[in-house]
Amino acid sequence: MSTKARTRYVCSECGAVSPKWAGQCGDCSAWNSLTEELAVPAGGVRRAGYAGAAAAGEVADLGEVAADEEIRLDTGLSELNRVLGGGLVAGSVVLVGGDPGIGKSTLLLQVHASLHDKASVLYVSGEESLGQIAQRARRLQLPVAGLRCQAETNVERILATAIRERPRVLVIDSIQTLWLPELSSAPGSVSQVRECAARLVRHAKEQGVSVFLIGHVTKEGGIAGPRVLEHMVDAVLYFEGESGSRFRILRALKNRFGAVNELGVFAMTDKGLREVPNPSAIFLSGQAERGPGSIVMVTREGTRPLLVEVQALVDQSPLANPRRVAVGYESNRLALLLAVAHRHGGVAIYDQDVFVNIVGGIRVSETAADLPVLLAVHSSFRNRSLGTHTLAFGEVGLAGEIRPIPNGEERLREAAHHGFRRAIVPAPNKPKKGAVGGLEVIGAATLAEALEAVAG
């Protein structure tokens, strides 16, 4: 019996199956919802309860299962190791996404050069020729000798090469350029991306090979292809950076082997990406004296405390509905905090335009930014500077209370390390043993107390 793979078309809305593609689903009438996928041969499926059914699998007690020691491979870049959770795990699949030109290929080419002395690496490019890769490696002043590369887009040939070469690390640039001959759809389509990724994930788990997948992003900022792609891999890393800025932020959005939201900071130079050992320094403006509307906060990304500057600008609005604009901060959260400031802090800015910006291109999502945002807004509204060496953090509730946040003492130690002298924090986060590294800590239980502290 022939076992040749066949294809079918499945509606992503209702799940209806069709033998051929159509613009509209015949069952639910959805447009452009039919996607191609490989069909399982009918002769290969046996139903439970009948003669010849598959035997039941074994069930194990986790208490009796020996935990294997997790051995991580040093990538040669400490910032990447941090984001991965300490290094590269054997058999893991890591998806790296980011805007065009952000530095994804440069990063993994540098990893290739760092690893080739201690682990075999195969770099597969579906977008560049071998000559282009060699030219870029020489421009970055990387050691070209010993770097194993292949220019290929057929997944079957890539896997055959990987089985022959037996690399410990496999780099695919990029998953959207790969294709399977069994599928008639073009590379980059939903079916091609899903099936190609499934083959690579299976190879990684069976052979114990660590796989890096570079992924294109859509104009909305998500990785192109089916959402299931991010579910299939072990880690999803996003490369972020402001246009015109040389700094790049590598963020872990998913990691089965480490903390999520971990940050790695790099600087793009003419010789490639360079690690930034002290990222807090780049997020601070560095000006000698901060004017009104500026304050520093300590945020926590993954396991690392970071100092970032929060700026606010309050100005008389000519509009009936004043604008509320936030960059790097949630706009709905800003509107909520302004209402709390009016009700419980006596700051009437309902007729003012309010603009909030997190300096450095970083996005702050934790509630520890509530108090710094309100203090910066109040500072701009009163046109009164908060001082260069003052910082704050804390969550503000709807009743005007300031709630504690986790890892408060660690944040204070990081602030003292950078030379700050005064901190306004939630009262429960105030250390009971006095000052931290010469830092004067003011505990505030309510928003009114915090505003009174900065006014004094």
Secondary structure, 3 states (H helix, E strand, C coil): CCCCCEEEEEECCCCCEECCCCCECCCCCCECCEEEEEECCHHHCCCCCCCCCCCCCCCCCHHHCCCCCCCEECCCCHHHHHHHCCCEECCCEEEEEECCCCCHHHHHHHHHHHHCCCCCEEEEECCCCHHHHHHHHHHCCCCCCCCEEEECCEHHHHHHHHHHHCCCEEEEECHHHCECCCCCCCCCCHHHHHHHHHHHHHHHHHHCCEEEEEECECCCCCECCCCHHHHHCCEEEEEECCCCCCEEEEEEEEECCCCCCCEEEEEEECCEEEECCCHHHHHCCCCCCCCCCEEEEEEEECCEEEEEEEEEEEEECCCCCCCEEEECCCHHHHHHHHHHHHHHHCCCCCCEEEEEEECCCCCCCCHHHHHHHHHHHHHHHHCCCCCCCEEECCEECCCCEEECCCCHHHHHHHHHHCCCCEEEEEHHHCCCCCCECCEEEEEECEHHHHHHHHHC
